[in-house]
Amino acid sequence: MAAPAEKHDVFKAIADPTRREVLRLLSENERPISEITSHFSMSRTAVTKHLQILAEAELISGRKEGREKIYQLHPEPLNEVKQWLSYYEKFWSNKLSILKNLVEEDGDS
């Protein structure tokens, strides 16, 4: 009996720029693996490994249609990333407010 697939951490899944690009492609519409592969200068096997990691993080799923596998995005797990980042947003917002005030003060001079 095969061992169950390990669930990958969403943060690890999106850490790789190739996987982030796959997510962007799938955010536009679902795509067959051949179309996803055509966007990268790597083998289909390498793209498949990236797709597997994204699927294990439950960010995408694939279904068979004839001889092709069609992938679609499931963005819900990205809420975990959004929640984590929202804590740090206060630092960015504060820095942007300070910059805005400095620019406005400089304009008044």
For each residue, the residues with C-beta under 8 A, 3 or more apart:
1:
2:
3:
4:
5: 56
6: 56
7: 56 57 58
8: 12 13 53 56 57
9: 12 13 57
10: 13 14 57 59 77 78 80 81
11: 14 15 80 81 84
12: 8 9 15 53 57
13: 8 9 10 16 19 53 54 56 57 59
14: 10 11 19 20 23 59 78 81
15: 11 12 19
16: 13 19 20 50 53
17: 20 21
18: 21 22 40 42 47 50
19: 13 14 15 16 22 23 50 53 54
20: 14 16 17 23 24
21: 17 18 24 25 39 40
22: 18 19 25 26 36 47 50 51 54 60
23: 14 19 20 26 27 54 59 60 73
24: 20 21 27 28
25: 21 22 28 31 36 39
26: 22 23 29 30 31 36 60 71 72 73
27: 23 24 73 75
28: 24 25
29: 26
30: 26 70 71 72 73
31: 25 26 35 36 70 71
32: 35 36 65 68 69 70 71
33: 36 37 44 47 48 51 62 68 69 70 71
34: 37 38 44 68
35: 31 32 38 39
36: 22 25 26 31 32 33 39 40 47 51 71
37: 33 34 40 44 47
38: 34 35
39: 21 25 35 36
40: 18 21 36 37 46 47
41:
42: 18 46 47
43: 46 47
44: 33 34 37 47 48
45: 48 49
46: 40 42 43 49 50
47: 18 22 33 36 37 40 42 43 44 50 51
48: 33 44 45 51 52
49: 45 46 52 53
50: 16 18 19 22 46 47 53 54
51: 22 33 36 47 48 54 55 60 62 71
52: 48 49 55 56
53: 8 12 13 16 19 49 50 56 57
54: 13 19 22 23 50 51 57 59 60
55: 51 52 58 59 60 61 62
56: 5 6 7 8 13 52 53
57: 7 8 9 10 12 13 53 54 77
58: 7 55 61 74 76 77
59: 10 13 14 23 54 55 73 74 75 77 78
60: 22 23 26 51 54 55 71 72 73 74
61: 55 58 71 72 74
62: 33 51 55 69 70 71 72
63: 69 70 72
64: 68 69 70
65: 32 68 69 70
66:
67:
68: 32 33 34 64 65
69: 32 33 62 63 64 65
70: 30 31 32 33 62 63 64 65
71: 26 30 31 32 33 36 51 60 61 62
72: 26 30 60 61 62 63
73: 23 26 27 30 59 60
74: 58 59 60 61 77
75: 27 59 78 79
76: 58 79
77: 10 57 58 59 74 80
78: 10 14 59 75 81 82
79: 75 76 82 83
80: 10 11 77 83 84
81: 10 11 14 78 84 85
82: 78 79 85 86
83: 79 80 86 87
84: 11 80 81 87 88
85: 81 82 88 89
86: 82 83 89
87: 83 84 90
88: 84 85 91 92
89: 85 86 92 93
90: 87 93 94
91: 88 94 95
92: 88 89 95 96
93: 89 90 96 97
94: 90 91 97 98
95: 91 92 98 99
96: 92 93 99 100
97: 93 94 100 101
98: 94 95 101 102
99: 95 96 102 103
100: 96 97 103 104
101: 97 98 104 105
102: 98 99 105 106
103: 99 100 106 107
104: 100 101 107 108
105: 101 102 108 109
106: 102 103 109
107: 103 104
108: 104 105
109: 105 106
